Amino acid sequence: MTDVRAIDRERIAELVSEILEIDRAEMSETSLFKDDHGADSLRAIEILASLEREFRVEIDQSSLARMVNLRGIYEVVAESSGQKG
């Protein structure tokens, strides 16, 4: 599995919790944004755009299908930024 540094994982989790308007503690690496936290497709696009700005990467919109939880986002960001585990 690809890896994202711990500091980046925490920043990703903070960004996502802000966008979903939930407490960070409510979200695990595997909790599903749509099913467990009520996220819609607009929130997913907002998460993608925020990640691109924060980490200065380009993420293809086809990656949204994998970005269903934090673990998926970590993998997509790692691949987009060239980080390998």
Secondary structure by P-SEA (a helix, b strand, c coil): cccccaaaaaaaaaaaaaaaccccccccccccccccccccaaaaaaaaaaaaaaccbbbbcccccccccaaaaaaaaaaaacccc
